Amino acid sequence: MLLDHTTAFTDYQPVDLLLELRSNEAEDAGETRARPQHGGVLPGTLIETSTGFTQARNLRPGDMVQTFDGGLREVLNIRHSVPRLTAMVHIPAGALGNDSALDLPSDTIVALEGDLALDLFDLPVVSVKLIAIVGHNGISTALPQRLARLHIDCEEEELLWAEGGLLINAGETNPNGFYDILSLTEARLIVEAGRATAMRLAELDEDEADEAFLDLTATTAPAFDPLDLLFGRYAA
């Protein structure tokens, strides 16, 4: 009976192949719609521009921003990520060069420069995730918040000056970028170095206090008899 059917030997497209093609198309569409999930800055973060500090939400493509080693660079694109619950880190004033205390996402990429970077890694500047240096200069975890982020793209990977003297990577993080991000083990060396410095300073303060106390107790005794002073034999 099947041999009499007009479609008995017709070639059909396998169902599993059609499903696979649709799945690939969906993945490609998802990639084009994907938004960065890590790094970047908060809309209220102050970014240094050619006209001074301004909130990141006010930046537009074509604006000039101040970078760490490249001077003023043009903003090519600004991408927005959807608000999501984000783990936060509290940075006390001055802990990383920032003028005032602030909270930033825990995966924010910040940069450290100067003697600390040279002594530990023999580099003028190093990049690190903020969460990895909790404990350094009073940096601590904070309550999560639901926040959106901005990613500021320049022609090349740049470290931007923010919040006074804070260096931050405001673009999308790239594992093969120019500024290598320290591993957790390397980042903890920064915390340990800071604690060792604090302990040395505390010991110096204790030594100075001991010396001051010993100088006080080593004061020569008066040449007169205290009883004479008690009975008024010496004029006050």
DAFENKA-V646798 format. One record per helix or strand. SS is the DSSP state (H for helix, E for strand). FROM is the first residue (numbers start at 1). LEN is the number of residues. If there is no record, write none. Layout:
ss: <SS | SS>
from: <FROM | FROM>
len: <LEN | LEN>
This chain:
ss: <H | H | E | E | E | H | E | E | E | E | E | E | H | E | H | H | E | E | E | E | E | H | H>
from: <2 | 15 | 41 | 46 | 52 | 56 | 64 | 72 | 77 | 98 | 102 | 109 | 115 | 125 | 130 | 136 | 140 | 160 | 164 | 166 | 181 | 184 | 226>
len: <3 | 19 | 1 | 4 | 4 | 3 | 4 | 3 | 15 | 1 | 4 | 5 | 7 | 5 | 4 | 3 | 14 | 3 | 1 | 4 | 1 | 34 | 5>
